[in-house]
Amino acid sequence: MKSFGWWIKQILFGGVSLLFLLLGLNALWSAYQVQNPHEFIMLFFSSSLMILISAVGMIYPAVRIFACLRARKNNPCST
């Protein structure tokens, strides 16, 4: 079983990534509201990068938590 701090770190990392995912989606939505094509391209690609990085940031702790729970299920006496 992992320490309490490890769990908090994983949950906080996923939560911050979720916040940036929402900010990236908001930026993507606002990209379609601008009239200037150069601004659209800049906003579109920057929001896509934000969404990609934050999605990876959400997948990383999910995989780590899943692996920890799976290891605990297979060997409940391990620490």
Buried (B, 14 or more C-beta within 10 A) or exposed (E): EBEEEEBEBBEEBBEEBBEBBEBBBEBBEEBEEBEEEEEBEEBBEBBBEBBEBBBEBBEBBEEBBEEBEEEBEEEEEEE
